[in-house]
Amino acid sequence: MKLFLREQTPLIIVYIAQLLIITLIYRLDGGSAVEVSLYAGLLSTCLLLGYLAYRYLSNRSFYERLQSLPGSLDESGGPAQSSPLADSLRTLLTQQFRLYQNDLHSYRHKLEEHIHFINQWVHGMKTPLSVIHLIIQDKDGPPFTAIGDELDRLKKGLDTVLYTARLDTFEHDFYVEQLKLADIVRSVTSEQKRLFIRKRVFPAISVDSGITITSDEKWLTFVLTQLITNALRYTVEEGRFVHFHGYAEEQGRVTLEVRDEGVGIPSGDLPRVFDPYFTGVNGRSFQESTGMGLYLVKQICGKLGHEVEISSEVGKGTAVRIIFSGHSAAGSAGSGARR
């Protein structure tokens, strides 16, 4: 009703002005019958009200449709009633929607091609990195150690690009199975031994060998690699530890806590650490910070159905906890993998 009244306001104003002008002209012409003038104005007003009522009733669904926001693209068409204005609007919206769908399909196709190119490029870059690693693996000396460290950085950067590109197609690229939590943690820390050695920081693993979780090994390995990289990056003192503590809780929940003894995160930055590209106060002191590590951890864990919590204290370190819901400890049945 409000939209209808706003639309008809100019007509009502013009009508009132016209009525006053006609009445004034009638009076100037010598007419003295006030009752006749009022009667004519009343009849004219009744005709106007009848016209407005007809316009509103015949286009009520049209105005109601314009005032309601669509809940999905399928609801974006015009009003269902049949009137010249509604039919024209529905035709226009239908044509616009088809153009929008065509553009969307085109952009989606370009995005898929771009992601495919990134995947191929990353895999292509990994091959020469592996060859260089094989060449220097038996070499000793500071230059070869430095080359190995830079190769590790390149590999992590390529993995970050690859997994970021795959987030949008996550449902097509994961395989859920029963995994031994202790085996996963030891495997990832072993892969990052060069980084531990370079930083002179030690892993401390406290995970019961019987704890089993349900997750995707590849994605979970990437998540733990990101947490280890962050923990070592922000641990500036040598001889410190990165603690891996896994334990089972009630109702089949399993928690893995990765806790470092680094610089910690200021309390003001904690609410935003999972935002993309957010580096906070520490990002100004550590130039390698990209702000993508914890963001990817949060996104991947969310898609895998895991919860992520973080706590930190400046000067004492940071703890990130991954909570695996509905998982079981050793000896549980039904550990078959599923797609």
Secondary structure, DSSP 8 states (H G I E B T S, - for coil): -HHHHHHHHHHHHHHHHHHHHHHHHHHHTT---HHHHHHHHHHHHHHHHHHHHHHHHHTHHHHHHHHS--SSGGG-S--SS-SHHHHHHHHHHHHHHHHHHHHHHHHHHHHHHHHHHHHHHHHHHHHHHHHHHHHHTT--SHHHHHHHHHHHHHHHHHHHHHHHHHGGGGGGS--EEEEEHHHHHHHHHHHTHHHHHHHT-EEEEEE-TTBEEEEEHHHHHHHHHHHHHHHHHT--STT-EEEEEEEE-GGG-EEEEEE--SS---TTTGGGTTSTT--TTHHHH-TT--S-HHHHHHHHHHHHTEEEEEEEETTTEEEEEEEETT--BTT-S----B-
